[in-house]
């Protein structure tokens, strides 16, 4: 009884001292101007009043009243009740919010008159809007997952009113993806979905929209609704392979170039826009409305106009008037749009401003000794139409392919003493697709039959590896494991004593980068680049080699950025021994014999020398 009470007391102490994360009470958390945290029970800690780190999930809003700090969510959640703002920064500067999940708020993060702040690496959800910048400038929103309500009653992923903000490489979705006002903002490299509205609703001036993928999930809206003026819209994919209009142009004096567009819609009276070097599925406007004003649809000759998927012209001539002999990739007749608009120099094939192609991968050898370096030659080409040079990262990747091995085992069968005179018998291991080569020898005067019990019923079923019956003899038996796992092998006649473990591992798999290099190509340049693969530490086997050019900003055709070619076998390093190349891993096996041979040779020479000396003294 005393022992039981003691054990109960100890268990109660254990529970009492076991530390659990504390669930913060719902409410507003303040990071005060003096650096303190209110309430102090919030799951946030700081040691220097500069970096504030979540220690667990927090519930309720956060109001930041201090500048020049970092709030690190450390992967934890800030959760609301769908009625408040998640994080508020009013009049703040140089605040970084990172690595946080902000969810179930009316508005996720709101910056008001806040400048030079950074939001990065967060997952943000606000039903009426995930991120709002009001009269805020010089902020960076980078690498976030941003989601708002996608239905008609939902809000935008990001709303921006301000200037010189950078929206870079985010995944954004909302009823409207981005509402962009203000000026001189940069929206670059984002993936954008407008669930019920536009992908991007552009209303400001002098903004840069580059390298984005945007669609609207509703056929009545546009991937980008381009109001405002003097905006640069280049290198984007808008609405391709969807039912939504790629771009609706409402403003004037915009530069729209090098995009992939699923239709262009021109608003009545729209004029003075430059629309060139795009790949366009079609152009239209409401036939009951006045037609658009005059816009420029080409960049003169020889720079050219746009590629039109429905253009039916031919290319027999060249020159500014398309009356000179020889084709030039430009249609001989203009692409008429309306009386005020026409593309004088339509392209015959898709236009890509920047297009890097990897055309060949050639390892210098198909076999390499483990640990040695292997030069691999890669051919890259600048196939873009831009006359500018391009700089990009070229990477090599190796994908491992396992080479099945022969796995020899000797099993001595003894009904009384087990396989190899042990109970259980020795552990056998193999890898799927290996060939298990058994030498089965009966060492008693009884019948034996080897089998592997794959399904665990201790019975030799059809389809399981089974040897022939053997009696007072030695026989070979081979099989190839078709599945991985831990099994048991038996003698069918003496299962209580003749059994042992058999482990089959899955084939090893590996794929990863093995080399990289920064490459610059001039206009139309083809270059051979040699990268070095150091095979030290790589498993023996076959590797498929591929090379990839990391897409440059605005590159729309990436189908030719990767080339897969060449198989390289990484083998044991060999050393010449007596004129024969012997794998290093085998030298340890034959080294004693080599040493014995040398000793014998020395002994023979010594005996001969002694006999000769004796004859000389006689």
BELWORA-V559398 format. One line per field, one symbol per residue. ss: DSSP state (A for helix, B for strand, O for the rest). phi: phi as a letter, one per 30 degrees, with the letter a starting at -180 (. if undefined). Layout:
# BELWORA-V559398
ss = ???
phi = ???
This chain:
# BELWORA-V559398
ss = OAAAAAAAAAAAAAAAAOOOOOOOOOOOBBBOOOOOBBOOOOOBBOOOOOBBBBOOOBBOOBBBOOOOBBBBOOOOBBBOOOOOBBBBBBOOBOBBBBOOBBBBBBBBBBBBOOBOOBBBOOBBBBBBBBBBBBOOOOOBBBOOBBBOOOOOOOOBBBBBBOBOOBBBOOBBBBOOOBBBOOBOOBBBOOBBBBOOOOOBBBOOBOOBBBOOBBBBOOOOOBBBBBOOBOOBBBOOBBOOOOOOBBBBBOOBOOBBBOOBBOOBBBOOOOOOOBBBOOBBOOBBOOOOOOOOOOOBOOOOOOOOOOBBOOOOOOOOBBOOOOOBBOOOOBOOOOBBBBOOBBBOOOBOOOOOOOOBBBBBBBBOOOBBBOOOBBBBBBBBBBOOOOOOOBBBBBBBBBBBBOOOOBBBBBBBBOOOOOAAAOOOBBBBBBBOOOBBBBBBBBOOOOBBOBBBBOOOOOOOOOOOOBOOOBBOOBBBBBBBOOOOBBBBBBBOOOOOOOBBBBBBBOOOOOBBBBBBBBBBBOOOOBBBBBBBBBOOOOOOBBBBBBBBBOOOOOOOOOOOOBBBBBBBBBBOOBBBBOOBBBBAAAAAAAAAAAAAAAAAAAAAAAAAAAAAAAAAAO
phi = .dddddddddddddddcddcecdddelccccdddjdcbdddddbbbcbibccbdcadbbjdbcccbdhbbccdhidccccbibbcdbcbcicbhcccbhbccbicdbdbbcbhcbhcbcbiccbbbdcldbbcchbbicbcbiccbbbddddddcddbcbblbhcccbhccbbaebdbcccibhdbcbiccbbcdbbddbccbcbhcccbiccbbcdbddccdbccciahccbbicccidibddddbccccbicccbhccbdicccdeidaiccbaiccbdlbaadddcdddddbccaciccejcbccdcdcdbbcbbjechbcdjdbicddbdcdcaecbacdbdddbecbebacbccabbddbcbbdejdcbdbcbcbbdcddddddbbaccbcbccdbdcecdcdbcbccbddcidhibbddddcbaceidcdccccbdcbccdbbdacddcichbdddjdebdddbbhacbcababdcbckcbbcbcdcbddccaadbccddddbaaadcaaadbcbdeidcbccccccdddidddkcbdcbbbcdedeidcccdcdbbcajcbccbddcbdbhicdceedcdddceeddddddddddddddeddddddddddd
